[in-house]
Amino acid sequence: MELLPLLDAQSVEPLYSQLYRHIRGEIEAGRLRAGSRLPSVRKLAAHLGISRTPVEDAYQQLLAEGYAASRPRSGITVQIYEPEFSRGFYRTSSAEPGRKESPRLVLPAKKADPSIPVHAGEKTDWIDFSYGDIDLSHFPFPLWKKLLGSCFSPDHRDLFRYGDPLGESGFREALSDYAYRARAVICPPERIVVGAGTHHSTEQICRLLQRTPYSAAHSPIAVEQSMSDGIAAIMRQHGYRLVPLRLEPDGIRIEDLYDSGARIVYTTPSHQFPHGMVMSIGKRRRLLNWAADVGGLIVEDDYDGEFRYAGLPIPSLQGLDAAANCVVYMGTFSRALAPAFRLSYTALPPALAIAAKAALHPFDRLASPLHQKTLELFMAGGHMQRHIRKMRSVYQRKMAALLAAVRRCLEPRFRVSGGGAGLHVLLETDDGRDEAQLIRLAEAAGVRVYPTSVYRIDPHRGESASILLGFGGLDERRIEEGVRRLADVWKR
Ligand SMILES: Cc1ncc(COP(=O)(O)O)c(C=O)c1O
């Protein structure tokens, strides 16, 4: 293998860094193939006419970032280069994440480069800041089992059938009450449709809108410049063009919305996903005014609105819509209870509620009547409110631990955003390193953190590197340890 880097001994950039960048570039460009062997330290040093130290340091960096792996007797080989990172959201197990362990470091013992603390290979105790994990240690398992068990009786034959495409009537009544108490959503049961998660609810809404002046033929959907990629994919599958709106510290830029020409807007006002800002009350009113001005429809995705830590929970936008005719509200139990129940609901304006009856299909009966009934009983006993109160204080402590650790170990180089609500934060830096480098370095320390570029609607818009950390499934000790490890590998 020929490596011909142009090394400049006079440059302020150290030789090892020039060499590391060259080899990394060759791997990323595909000129150094996965599985091919890098020359030995001794050979490459001799070939380049430099000492072994910069070559060893460059190799250490490539190993630490996962570009290369080192195994006894096979030397150092190029690893498969994966330009796309997986999102924490889609991880399916809370045990060791499904991906290969980071490469084992077997370079001859030498002084470690203090800028690259290497933990790879030793780690079996991954700390996974996966977005989407929740804390199950406070889930009321015995009570849930008892309530579910009470459904297993011949008196409840109806719960063992397919059920109603709109959702079970008792559950919709309980939802109407719960949504009002927990989120100030004002909606009678007849206008509530049950779904199997927000993604299913989004799909139902897109189908519903097909028969209205809000179909894809009539309007694009204006969206926040970064948003859930799954929800964006569903909207696009239904033929909608998505028009990104810039984000300001208090939510979407309303001027962009007027300019977009769209008559539908999708938004996460209680906790923007993924950036975490809360839409100000002034902006909420301007958004409702926009809908009144253009005859627009607002799709409000309230995926974790129950968990706000500073001050009182922000009531839903739907509740501010006095005429109740321009907000479609989506709620989910994926955060407040657990994603596995696959339960969500949509509160529809009157005209769309009428259309829903015709537009829904038997295949919409995806949410199990058994889970619907169990949650109905759970709510009726007042347990849901208690559970949310409990979890709010649990997650508040975790968030506080995370923010304190970031303050101690990562600021001012990294800024944190979205710390007032929800189960994730973003860490941003403009120190020159990109998302991919930061994620690889974190992996070398046995820490999984996640990219945010996958959520950008316009991928070409440059932004500072921004990393997503979900903390719902980690306890405070692990959160602090994770941030310490990140500080260790991310320092320069
Ligand atoms: C913006 C947003 N909405 C909703 C959800 C919840 O989706 P679901 O209800 O399908 O689990 C998520 C993911 O957790 C999300 O990121």
The ligand as an ORCA input file, in Angstrom:
! r2SCAN-3c Opt
* xyz 0 1
  C     -40.814     14.607     17.485
  C     -41.300     13.287     17.992
  N     -42.614     13.066     18.042
  C     -43.096     11.904     18.529
  C     -42.265     10.914     18.969
  C     -42.864      9.667     19.546
  O     -43.154      8.740     18.571
  P     -44.038      7.458     18.931
  O     -45.255      7.937     19.634
  O     -44.307      6.827     17.595
  O     -43.199      6.586     19.816
  C     -40.898     11.091     18.877
  C     -39.970     10.065     19.296
  O     -39.848      9.736     20.404
  C     -40.406     12.324     18.391
  O     -39.117     12.562     18.316
*
